[in-house]
Amino acid sequence: MKLKKMVYLVLIAILTLGSFTSLSMPILAAETASSSSGSQSSSVSNQTSSDSDSSTTSSISSSAISDSKTADNSVTAQSRAATVGSQADSDPVGTPSGANTPSKDSWSFLLTIFRKGFSIQPPSEQYIPVANISKAKFSGMRIETGIHPLYQTLSVARWHWDAKLNTWVKDGNQPTVRASGLLGLFGFLDVNDYSISSLTEGAYYYQFMFTEAGTSYYSNLAKVVVTPKPVSATDVDTNTDNSDGTPKVIYSDVDYAANAILTPNNSTDMPVWSASSSNDKLTFTPSSARATKIRAGNGTSTASGNTPDSYYTGKVNTDPKVPGIKANYKVLVGTLAAKTKSLYVGGLPAYNAAADAGGTWAVGGLSDLDTATASPNKWHYAWKFTDGSGKEITTPGSADGVTNVEGDVDNIANLNTQSPLTFTKNSSFMTKAAVATNSGKSYQAQLTMSTQIDPANAKTKITIVSNKAELQATPIVSRLTLDQVPSYSFDNITSSDIYNGTQDNKTAKTSSLAVTDTRVDQSWSLSAKMTKMTSDRGTQLENKVSILNSVSGETPVKVTDDNKDNLALTRDKGGSLTTPITGALFVNANHKTQLTDGEHFSSTITWTLTGDTPTTKTAE
């Protein structure tokens, strides 16, 4: 086997200067009637994907709201029908100045409430044809409280757009609504029936509020537009893709916010979310709305207790190119628009690399997980390994060539950069894993991440578990490669050196030579040859030019411009080599040489690495 690399030696003759130099080279519901043996000369590096760091929003989008707590607009709605006016007169802009700043979304995990507030917001924007307004209502909102009542009363504020005044006007007192539900004893209460049947054509904003222990919790603003006639959706999409178009990653038992994007935006059709098949364990709350929350897995939270997901956390990913287990869902809107989308559940791709390559195992979806959980405290992570039969393997450590198997990070989104699971190039654990992979029984890994919301309260601990994924460690592949050859630059050659020859060695800056050989006890040799110095005008230097290549600890090898191979290095038992190499230039005298001002001369040195054809040795 022979490997060749070429370098160029460039000389510049500038006679005017007398020198010879060189150049270096929620949901609002309204019923409607219709709706080989050769080695590569370039180096190869193992690369793992990283966490996309595009984030799934953890709260339902709402229009911007002023923080102003000023008094309501002085205009009183004496007659709604008279003051709403026509949309054609003045399109609504902005949001009501008298609205309260929405509170943070509540947050809970497996029936444990960590932050009170609205967990399912009213829909941020809805369009309803006036013909269907008689049956329109808010439904599907949820609040999470701390005192665990059987019900909670919410007050309601409403504004309408006054086209004549070109502003939002607050309407009088609105009916309250009661939140209740089977999980009320745990603090989870639902709003399922708040009628808005009295609305006429126009634009409105709603905001809901409840008070507990002296603290008021405000919902996002919910915009309702009553249109004169139905507007059908012609297309639909969702925001569950990353910026590069790939599906986002979610984890089991965690709620992720998602929004449907309708075309046109003022469509009066209602999106309906559902899993694509029984094999896609996805739930949507609410299932009929522009905005929903997606949860993956077969886990349940009921009054009788919590059962975490075992479906996705029990599946094994064998593909190193995808971060988890694919789950498909679909969104239907009216009769003209439908979309099937995908998510990855679990975050863990398979890891595939040569046993001696070294590398890190990246985890997907961490930024989105951080957003969805909103944990203010540090996270603990721990990797667990099993063999192909599911039997747990002793946790490897630094002595086995594995680091960051367990530890803490301040922010789970930074796990891949601060504490990635890392395998060294000489990892004994990876050597064993390669044997398992070669026998068809690859090791498997799984990551557990946990955080305690309140350090003083053990009940506030949450645990997130990834899918399982194969550790596909391939046996060490014997290879012989020429990775780097020297490139010489001589910047101290005078024009007289060309006519009279060099009196002393002209030394170039030190360069490098690198050979990689992972074979066992197989020889290799390296030779070099150089072409004539030729100018960019086609003129050849008739002087005999040579370069003396010096490697520390080796006999220097002279390469002459006769394009003949000269043996440079040999290794009887092979082995890798990375060493500095220095070149010294010799130019024989030639008084007949004719030079032209500005003429550039260059030569090519070809390095050839020769060795036995490498063989693949399986790790035992």
C-alpha positions in Angstrom: 0.0 0.0 0.0 1.3 3.4 -0.9 0.1 6.8 0.3 1.3 10.0 -1.3 1.2 13.7 -0.3 2.7 16.6 -2.2 4.0 19.9 -1.0 5.3 22.9 -3.0 8.5 24.7 -2.6 8.2 28.2 -3.9 11.2 30.5 -4.7 10.9 34.0 -6.0 13.7 35.8 -7.9 13.7 39.6 -7.5 16.7 40.8 -9.3 16.1 44.4 -8.8 16.7 43.9 -5.1 19.5 41.6 -5.7 17.9 38.8 -3.6 16.2 35.5 -4.1 13.2 35.1 -1.8 10.6 32.5 -1.3 6.8 32.5 -0.8 5.4 30.2 1.9 3.0 28.4 1.0 -57.0 26.0 26.2 -59.8 26.0 24.1 -62.5 28.3 22.9 -65.3 26.1 21.7 -68.0 27.1 19.2 -70.1 24.5 17.4 -70.4 24.8 13.7 -72.3 22.9 11.0 -69.3 22.6 8.7 -65.8 22.7 9.4 -10.7 -1.7 2.2 -7.0 -1.9 2.4 -6.4 1.6 1.2 -5.8 4.1 3.9 -7.1 7.7 3.9 -4.5 10.4 3.9 -6.7 12.8 5.8 -7.4 12.5 9.4 -10.9 11.4 10.6 -12.5 12.7 13.8 -15.4 11.4 15.7 -18.2 13.9 15.9 -21.4 13.8 18.1 -24.3 16.0 17.6 -25.2 18.5 19.9 -28.0 19.7 21.5 -29.9 21.7 19.3 -30.5 24.5 21.2 -33.8 25.7 19.8 -36.4 25.9 22.6 -40.0 24.8 22.8 -41.9 27.5 24.5 -43.0 26.5 28.0 -46.0 28.9 28.1 -48.7 29.6 25.7 -48.0 32.7 23.6 -49.9 35.8 24.4 -49.9 39.3 23.1 -47.6 41.8 24.7 -49.2 43.4 27.8 -48.2 46.7 29.4 -47.1 46.6 33.0 -49.1 49.7 33.6 -51.6 49.5 36.4 -53.4 52.7 35.5 -57.2 53.1 35.8 -59.4 51.7 33.2 -60.3 53.8 30.2 -62.9 56.4 31.2 -65.2 55.5 28.4 -68.0 53.3 29.6 -69.6 50.8 27.4 -73.3 51.9 27.7 -74.3 50.0 24.6 -71.9 47.4 23.3 -73.5 47.0 20.0 -73.2 50.7 19.4 -69.6 51.2 20.5 -68.0 48.1 19.0 -68.4 49.6 15.5 -67.3 48.1 12.3 -63.9 46.4 11.9 -63.6 48.2 8.5 -63.6 51.5 10.3 -60.5 50.9 12.4 -58.6 47.6 12.8 -57.7 46.7 16.4 -54.2 47.4 17.5 -52.2 46.6 20.6 -53.7 45.3 23.8 -55.8 47.0 26.6 -53.6 49.3 28.7 -55.6 48.5 31.8 -54.9 44.7 31.7 -52.8 43.2 34.5 -49.4 41.7 33.8 -50.0 37.9 33.5 -48.6 35.8 36.2 -46.0 33.1 35.5 -47.5 29.8 34.5 -48.0 27.4 37.3 -45.8 24.4 37.4 -46.4 20.9 38.7 -45.0 17.4 38.3 -46.9 14.2 38.9 -49.6 15.8 41.1 -47.1 17.9 43.1 -47.6 21.7 42.6 -44.4 23.7 42.8 -45.8 27.1 41.6 -49.4 28.3 41.7 -51.2 29.9 38.8 -52.7 29.0 35.4 -51.3 25.8 34.0 -53.5 25.8 30.9 -54.0 29.3 29.7 -57.0 30.5 27.8 -56.4 30.5 24.0 -54.3 33.5 23.0 -56.3 34.1 19.8 -59.5 32.7 18.4 -61.9 33.7 15.5 -65.6 32.7 15.7 -68.2 33.4 13.0 -71.2 35.3 14.4 -73.5 32.5 13.3 -71.9 30.2 15.8 -71.5 32.6 18.7 -74.6 31.4 20.6 -72.7 28.2 21.6 -69.2 29.7 22.1 -67.5 29.3 25.4 -64.2 29.1 27.1 -63.3 25.6 28.1 -60.3 23.6 29.0 -58.4 26.1 31.2 -56.8 24.8 34.3 -55.5 26.5 37.5 -53.2 25.0 40.2 -53.7 26.2 43.8 -52.1 25.5 47.1 -55.0 25.2 49.5 -56.6 22.3 47.6 -60.2 23.5 47.5 -63.1 21.7 45.9 -63.6 24.7 43.7 -62.3 28.2 43.1 -64.0 31.3 41.8 -62.4 33.3 39.0 -63.2 36.9 38.1 -63.3 37.9 34.5 -62.3 41.2 32.8 -63.3 42.0 29.2 -62.4 44.8 26.8 -63.8 45.5 23.3 -62.3 47.5 20.5 -64.0 50.8 19.9 -63.5 51.6 16.2 -64.7 55.2 16.6 -62.4 56.0 19.5 -59.7 53.8 18.1 -58.9 52.2 21.5 -59.7 49.3 23.7 -62.6 50.0 26.1 -63.2 48.0 29.3 -66.7 46.6 29.6 -68.7 46.5 32.8 -68.6 43.7 35.4 -68.5 40.3 33.8 -70.0 37.1 35.2 -67.5 35.0 37.3 -66.7 31.4 36.6 -66.1 28.4 38.9 -63.1 26.1 38.5 -63.6 22.6 39.9 -62.7 19.0 39.1 -62.0 15.5 40.4 -58.4 16.5 41.3 -59.5 19.5 43.4 -58.2 17.9 46.6 -54.7 18.0 45.0 -55.1 21.6 43.9 -55.9 21.0 40.2 -59.1 22.8 39.1 -60.6 23.1 35.6 -62.7 25.8 33.9 -65.0 24.0 31.4 -67.9 26.3 30.7 -67.7 30.1 30.5 -70.2 31.3 27.9 -69.4 34.2 25.6 -72.6 33.8 23.6 -73.7 37.4 24.0 -70.8 38.8 21.8 -71.5 40.6 18.6 -69.2 41.2 15.6 -66.0 42.8 16.8 -62.8 42.2 18.6 -62.4 41.4 22.4 -59.9 40.6 25.0 -60.5 38.5 28.1 -58.4 38.1 31.3 -59.1 35.7 34.1 -58.0 36.0 37.7 -58.2 34.2 41.1 -56.9 35.1 44.5 -55.3 32.8 47.1 -53.8 33.7 50.4 -53.8 37.4 49.4 -52.0 36.9 46.1 -53.8 37.4 42.8 -52.9 35.2 39.8 -53.7 36.6 36.3 -54.1 34.7 33.1 -52.6 35.6 29.7 -54.8 37.8 27.6 -57.2 35.9 25.4 -58.3 37.6 22.1 -61.7 36.8 20.6 -62.7 38.1 17.2 -66.3 37.6 16.1 -66.3 37.5 12.3 -69.3 38.2 10.0 -68.9 34.8 8.3 -66.8 31.6 8.6 -63.2 31.7 7.3 -61.9 28.2 6.3 -58.2 27.2 7.0 -56.3 26.3 3.8 -53.2 25.2 5.6 -51.9 24.3 9.1 -48.5 23.8 10.8 -47.2 23.7 14.3 -44.2 25.1 16.2 -42.7 21.8 17.3 -39.7 21.9 14.9 -36.3 23.2 15.4 -35.0 26.1 13.3 -33.4 23.6 10.9 -36.7 21.8 10.4 -35.9 18.7 12.5 -38.4 17.6 15.1 -37.9 18.8 18.6 -37.1 16.5 21.5 -39.4 16.1 24.5 -39.1 13.9 27.6 -41.8 11.7 29.2 -44.1 13.0 31.9 -43.3 16.7 31.1 -45.8 19.1 29.6 -44.6 21.0 26.5 -46.5 23.9 25.1 -47.3 23.8 21.4 -49.2 26.1 19.0 -51.0 25.5 15.7 -50.3 28.0 13.0 -53.2 28.5 10.7 -53.4 29.9 7.2 -55.1 32.4 7.0 -54.5 33.4 10.6 -58.1 34.6 11.0 -59.5 31.2 10.2 -62.5 30.3 12.3 -61.8 26.6 12.1 -60.6 24.9 15.3 -57.5 22.7 15.2 -57.9 19.1 16.6 -54.7 17.4 17.9 -54.3 13.6 18.2 -51.6 10.9 18.2 -51.1 9.4 14.8 -51.5 5.8 16.0 -51.8 3.6 19.1 -48.0 3.3 19.0 -47.6 7.0 19.5 -48.2 7.7 23.2 -48.9 11.4 23.1 -51.7 13.3 24.9 -52.9 16.8 24.2 -54.5 19.1 26.7 -56.8 20.5 25.4 -57.1 18.4 22.3 -59.2 21.0 20.4 -57.5 24.5 20.4 -54.8 26.6 18.8 -52.6 26.2 21.8 -52.1 22.9 23.7 -49.7 21.1 25.9 -48.1 17.8 24.8 -47.1 15.0 27.1 -45.4 11.8 26.1 -45.7 8.4 27.7 -48.2 6.1 29.3 -47.7 7.6 32.7 -50.8 8.6 34.7 -51.6 11.0 37.5 -54.8 10.2 39.3 -56.2 10.6 42.8 -55.0 7.1 43.6 -51.4 8.0 42.8 -48.8 8.6 40.1 -47.4 6.1 37.6 -44.4 7.4 35.5 -44.0 6.5 31.9 -42.6 3.1 31.1 -43.3 3.1 27.4 -40.6 5.5 26.0 -38.2 5.0 28.9 -38.2 1.3 28.2 -37.5 1.6 24.4 -34.0 1.2 23.0 -32.8 3.6 20.3 -30.3 1.9 17.8 -29.9 4.9 15.5 -27.0 7.3 16.3 -28.6 9.9 14.0 -31.8 10.5 15.9 -32.1 11.8 19.5 -34.7 9.5 21.0 -37.8 7.5 19.9 -40.0 9.0 17.2 -43.6 9.8 18.0 -46.0 11.1 15.4 -49.1 13.2 15.8 -51.5 15.0 13.5 -53.5 18.2 13.5 -56.7 18.5 11.6 -58.4 21.9 10.8 -61.7 22.1 9.1 -62.1 20.1 5.9 -59.2 21.6 3.9 -56.1 21.5 6.2 -54.3 18.7 7.9 -50.7 18.1 9.0 -48.7 15.1 10.3 -45.7 16.0 12.5 -43.1 14.2 14.5 -41.3 14.5 17.8 -38.5 12.6 19.4 -39.1 11.3 22.9 -36.2 10.6 25.3 -33.3 12.7 24.0 -30.7 9.9 23.7 -29.3 8.8 20.4 -27.3 5.6 20.0 -23.5 6.1 20.2 -21.4 4.7 17.4 -17.6 5.0 17.4 -14.4 2.9 17.2 -13.3 1.7 20.6 -10.1 3.8 20.4 -11.6 6.9 18.8 -12.6 8.7 22.1 -15.5 11.1 22.1 -18.5 12.4 24.0 -22.1 11.2 24.1 -24.4 14.2 23.5 -28.0 14.4 24.8 -30.8 16.1 22.9 -33.6 18.5 24.0 -31.9 19.8 27.1 -32.7 23.5 26.5 -36.4 22.7 25.9 -36.4 20.5 29.0 -35.0 23.4 31.1 -37.7 25.7 29.7 -40.5 23.2 30.3 -39.5 22.4 33.9 -38.2 25.9 34.8 -36.2 24.5 37.7 -34.4 27.3 39.6 -31.9 24.9 41.2 -29.1 22.6 40.1 -29.6 19.2 38.5 -28.1 15.8 39.3 -27.4 13.4 36.4 -26.4 9.8 36.4 -25.7 7.3 33.6 -26.5 3.6 33.9 -25.2 0.9 31.7 -26.6 -2.6 31.0 -25.5 -5.5 28.8 -27.4 -6.8 25.8 -29.6 -8.9 28.1 -30.5 -6.0 30.3 -28.2 -6.9 33.2 -26.7 -3.9 34.9 -23.0 -3.3 34.4 -20.7 -2.0 37.1 -20.6 1.8 36.6 -17.3 2.7 34.8 -15.1 5.4 36.1 -12.0 7.4 35.1 -9.8 4.3 35.6 -11.9 2.7 32.8 -11.5 5.6 30.5 -14.9 7.1 31.2 -15.6 10.4 32.9 -18.7 12.5 33.8 -20.8 9.4 34.6 -22.5 11.1 37.5 -22.5 14.6 38.9 -24.2 18.0 39.1 -24.8 20.9 36.8 -26.3 24.3 37.6 -28.4 24.2 34.5 -29.4 21.0 32.7 -29.2 22.9 29.4 -25.4 23.0 29.9 -24.9 19.3 30.4 -23.4 18.7 26.9 -20.9 21.5 27.3 -20.0 21.3 31.0 -20.2 17.6 31.9 -20.7 15.4 28.8 -20.2 11.7 29.1 -16.7 11.2 27.8 -14.7 8.2 26.5 -10.9 8.4 26.3 -9.0 6.9 23.3 -7.6 4.2 25.5 -10.8 3.4 27.3 -10.8 -0.2 28.6 -14.6 0.1 29.0 -14.9 0.8 25.3 -12.7 -2.1 24.5 -15.1 -4.4 26.3 -18.1 -2.7 24.7 -16.5 -3.4 21.3 -16.4 -7.1 22.1 -20.1 -6.9 23.0 -21.0 -5.1 19.9 -19.0 -7.5 17.7 -21.0 -10.4 19.2 -24.3 -8.7 18.4 -25.1 -7.7 22.0 -24.2 -4.1 22.3 -24.2 -2.4 25.7 -27.1 0.0 26.5 -27.1 3.3 28.3 -29.8 5.4 30.0 -29.6 8.8 31.6 -31.5 10.0 34.7 -31.8 13.6 35.6 -33.3 15.0 38.8 -33.7 18.3 40.5 -35.3 19.4 43.8 -37.3 22.6 43.4 -37.2 23.4 47.1 -34.0 22.2 48.7 -35.7 22.1 52.1 -38.6 20.0 50.8 -37.8 16.5 49.6 -41.3 16.2 48.1 -40.4 18.8 45.4 -37.9 16.4 43.7 -38.6 15.6 40.1 -36.9 12.9 38.1 -36.6 12.8 34.3 -35.6 9.6 32.5 -34.3 9.3 28.9 -34.9 6.4 26.5 -32.4 3.7 26.4 -29.8 3.7 23.6 -27.1 1.3 22.3 -23.4 1.8 22.8 -22.1 0.6 19.5 -18.4 0.4 20.0 -16.7 -1.0 16.9 -13.5 -2.9 17.2 -10.2 -1.1 16.7 -9.5 -0.9 12.9 -5.8 -1.2 12.0 -4.8 1.6 9.7 -1.7 3.3 8.3 -2.0 6.9 7.2 0.2 9.8 6.2 -1.4 12.7 8.1 1.1 15.5 7.7 4.1 16.3 5.5 6.5 19.3 5.7 6.1 22.5 3.8 9.3 24.5 3.4 9.7 28.2 3.1 13.2 29.8 2.4 13.3 33.6 2.8 17.0 34.2 2.9 18.1 33.2 -0.7 20.0 36.0 -2.6 20.3 36.2 -6.4 24.0 35.5 -6.0 23.2 32.2 -4.5 21.7 31.2 -7.8 24.7 32.2 -9.8 27.5 31.2 -7.4 25.7 28.5 -5.4 25.0 28.5 -1.6 28.0 28.8 0.6 26.2 27.9 3.7 23.0 25.9 4.5 19.8 27.9 3.9 17.5 26.6 6.6 13.7 26.8 6.5 11.4 27.1 9.4 10.7 23.8 11.2 7.7 21.9 9.9 6.0 18.7 10.9 5.7 15.1 9.8 3.0 12.8 11.1 2.3 9.1 10.4 -0.5 7.1 12.2 -0.1 3.4 12.4 -2.5 1.3 14.5 -1.4 -2.0 13.1 0.5 -4.6 15.1 4.2 -5.1 14.4 4.1 -4.3 10.6 6.8 -2.2 9.0 6.5 0.9 6.9 8.8 3.2 5.0 8.7 6.8 3.9 10.4 8.2 0.8 10.5 11.6 -0.9 11.3 13.0 -4.4 11.5 16.5 -5.7 10.9 18.0 -9.2 12.9 20.7 -10.9 12.6 24.2 -9.8 10.3 25.8 -12.4 9.1 29.3 -12.8 5.6 30.5 -13.5 6.9 31.3 -17.0 8.0 27.7 -17.6 11.8 28.3 -17.0 13.6 25.6 -15.2 16.7 26.2 -13.0 19.5 24.1 -14.3 21.3 24.4 -11.0 21.3 21.2 -9.0 19.0 22.0 -6.1 18.6 19.7 -3.1 17.1 19.8 0.4 18.5 18.1 3.4 15.6 16.8 5.6 16.5 16.4 9.2 14.4 14.5 11.8 15.6 14.3 15.4 17.4 11.0 16.1 17.4 10.0 12.4 20.0 10.2 9.7 19.3 13.3 7.5 18.0 12.5 4.0 18.9 14.6 1.0 16.3 15.0 -1.7 17.5 16.3 -5.1 15.5 17.9 -7.9 15.9 14.8 -10.1 12.4 13.5 -9.3 13.8 10.2 -7.9 12.7 8.6 -4.7 15.0 8.8 -1.7 14.3 6.7 1.4 13.6 9.1 4.2 12.4 6.9 7.2 11.8 3.3 8.0 10.1 1.5 10.9 10.6 -2.3 11.0 7.9 -2.7 13.6 5.7 0.1 12.5 4.1 2.5 15.0 2.9 6.0 14.8 5.2 9.0 14.5 4.7 12.7 14.9 8.0 14.7 14.8 9.3 18.1 13.8 11.4 18.2 10.6 13.8 20.8 9.3 14.8 21.4 5.7 18.1 22.9 4.5 18.4 24.2 0.9 21.5 23.6 -1.3 21.9 25.3 -4.7 24.9 24.5 -6.9 26.6 27.3 -8.9 25.5 27.9 -12.5 26.9 31.1 -14.0 24.9 30.6 -17.2 21.6 31.0 -15.4 19.4 33.7 -16.9 16.8 35.2 -14.5 14.0 37.6 -15.2 12.8 40.3 -12.9 9.9 39.0 -10.7 10.3 35.4 -11.7 8.8 32.9 -9.2 10.2 29.3 -8.9 8.5 26.4 -7.3 9.1 22.7 -6.8 7.0 19.8 -5.7 8.1 17.3 -3.1 6.1 14.0 -3.1 6.2 11.9 0.0 5.2 8.3 -0.3 4.3 6.1 2.7 4.6 2.3 1.9 3.5 -0.5 4.2 1.9 -3.9 4.3 -1.9 -3.9 3.8 -3.4 -3.3 7.2 -5.6 -6.0 8.6 -8.5 -5.7 11.0 -8.0 -7.3 14.3 -11.1 -7.9 16.4 -10.7 -7.0 20.1 -10.8 -10.0 22.4 
